[in-house]
Amino acid sequence: MSQMQPSQWLEWICSSKTLDELRDNYDQWASRYDADVSDVWSVVPTAGATMLAQHTPNKQHTVLDVGAGTGLAGVVLTSFGFQHLIGIDISPSMLKQAEAKGVYQSLVCCTIGDSEFGKIEPVESMIATGVFAKTHAGPTELTCLRAKLQPGGVLVFTARQSFLPVLQTTLEQPGWEQIDAKVLPIYDDPMHLLAYRANAN
Ligand SMILES: C[S@@+](CC[C@H](N)C(=O)[O-])C[C@H]1O[C@@H](n2cnc3c(N)ncnc32)[C@H](O)[C@@H]1O
């Protein structure tokens, strides 16, 4: 597979029917991911990391990068002064690329909500760019992430406009407050970048 156009890689990844197939596809893609997404996608982890930095004045806070992939958000978070980054992902090959960037203190190969994920201590800040989408993660995973946030903690994540209704009921739960929103006009189906705070109940 040579360098793909954005429409091709989106179609290919979105054709994954199961999480195992999705993992295999990301494993295959890992070594070319950064080059393939440099024109269109890389603005998304950059904007996500920027939004998280704006809502996290204390850069000593630990950030959990969920679906860290090759570590694009981690690189930007490090440039803002964050030094305690944990990355998780289902794809070992994507994590290998992230490890090579040398910005994560810890990288864990796991699925949101599984037993390895359960061992991670609750964090103050979390980012998940490109993770809430078909076959990737939905309302159950969003609930898991919220439970992993310390009271007052912030989650920044993305979802395409067509996927937002799937998350709506979970986003409307009490004690969960939207604090920022931005629309990134990439793709015909715009990408929403959202920040939520988990308030103490
Ligand atoms: C579109 S990529 C985004 C990677 C990175 N966050 C970025 O913005 O470049 C989505 C990543 O999420 C991971 N992923 C998808 N579903 C997941 C899940 N349920 N649990 C953990 N990781 C997941 C994939 O393996 C992939 O690396």
The ligand as a Gaussian input file, in Angstrom:
#p B3LYP/6-31G(d) Opt

LIG

0 1
 C       -7.504000       7.755000      14.067000
 S       -6.295000       7.038000      15.128000
 C       -5.871000       8.495000      16.086000
 C       -4.514000       8.397000      16.722000
 C       -4.068000       9.667000      17.424000
 N       -4.924000       9.940000      18.576000
 C       -4.081000      10.834000      16.464000
 O       -4.881000      11.767000      16.649000
 O       -3.292000      10.797000      15.502000
 C       -7.268000       6.129000      16.329000
 C       -6.416000       5.322000      17.291000
 O       -7.248000       4.826000      18.324000
 C       -6.949000       3.462000      18.571000
 N       -8.197000       2.842000      19.073000
 C       -9.352000       2.697000      18.391000
 N      -10.304000       2.160000      19.168000
 C       -9.730000       1.960000      20.390000
 C      -10.205000       1.431000      21.628000
 N      -11.486000       1.008000      21.760000
 N       -9.344000       1.364000      22.682000
 C       -8.059000       1.801000      22.550000
 N       -7.555000       2.319000      21.390000
 C       -8.373000       2.405000      20.323000
 C       -6.489000       2.919000      17.220000
 O       -5.693000       1.763000      17.327000
 C       -5.744000       4.124000      16.640000
 O       -4.373000       4.109000      16.957000

